[in-house]
Amino acid sequence: MAYIHRWILPIVIFMIIVSFSSTQAGMDITAYEYQRKFQKTLSLGECPFRQVAVKMVNDTINVQDERCTLQKKGTVRSLPRALSDTRNELITSPDEVVKYLGLCGGEAASYLGILHDGECVAVEIASRLTFSHRTVVRAFIGYYRTALDILDTTEENIRDGMEPYYKNKYYVKNRSYGTLEIIFVQLRFWNESASERAGEYKQADPKMSSYMEGIKNLVGEPKSVKIISLSTASEDDYKIETKQEWNRALRYVQIVELKINHTRDLIKNNLIAAPHLKYELFPFNSDDFKSAPRFAPIAWKKTSMMEVQLRQAMLLVKKMNKKCKKNKSKVCRRVRQLRRTLKSQQAEIHKGRSAWMNLTTDEKTNFVKRYSSQVDSFSRLAKRLNKDVREMIRKRKLEKLNRKRNKHYNLNEIPTSISSNRQHRIRHLRRKLSRRKNRRSKAKKNSKPRYRNMGWF
């Protein structure tokens, strides 16, 4: 029982903290998402910057930055909320990527305008991973939280005439400190049996490099390794590396692990300021709570998964489109048509997700129902066309190889027909005359000149 409690309790706490879902009291957004978008941090009581879509005179949509100078006053209450959890998990679907990495809240992402020119980090990373019979994806998750600051405020009466300035404006009420470290490793093997055995491998040490060494000893080196690393303590964006050589991939992961341990030691020993982990936004006007839309985390997660499916399908179609360059076959025509359809579908879904905060609960549910079946069908069609394109390329290579073999056989074939015999004799006669002419010119060039006797000698 003690062993079970030792593992279950951290798992429950970890899932509660990492799932950055919005609450009825306010909107949650990870500090990493906000800093990645606006290149700045937020203070308690500060009104955050946001991006808004403005309709111009010519009916075009222009995205503009909206600055806010309002400030909420109050007293800061610091609470020690130390929490540390490290694990290594097998990832079998994009849903699990979102579960461990955390998905930016739909209302907060819509309000701040994060989706106007970008996407949630979890959606971007999930769409860059491949889940197939020959791939194994593992994730190292390190969650380290130190403290939580809360801004205690009193109800302030807004002066008459100032209500429009506070309308739809939010401030930072809660701010947590810490870091989230992620290492995703995608191993692509030569066959399915090796992939299955690698997926079943388990060990007690959560270090990713130890897992990689154990998998190599079990099934051998994989065909290729894709590594995606992210640290919320850094201002840099997440990094993607694809290594064909096993030793280089292992060394790269070991360097990332050393950086993670070094960052934790600096935070633990107060050698650097603890990085911000999460912000919780509350409205300035308490009346905005009543008119605020109800949160629909399940619907938001489904729309995010639709975005992942579309992005994966688009990557697949782009690869097929390169192979179908200057090809007018029926399969390639369908690939180009699917690419145009996916672009329009992705634009519609992204537009709906950008305006998520303005949708009612019923509209959010209907949005998911309207597009989920279409996205599933397009995703299946992209995979089916990919098989057809690969089969087409295989047949073309086989035909080209057969033409080369036939041409080689024809060149070495002994001529039997009258016309071919006649052409052979003509070529032989021309070569013979050419050799005779070359011999005569060479002999004439090497011979001594003859002088006629003119009576001078």
Disulfide bonds with the S-S distance in Angstrom:
Cys47-Cys68 2.14
Cys104-Cys120 1.73
Cys324-Cys332 2.22
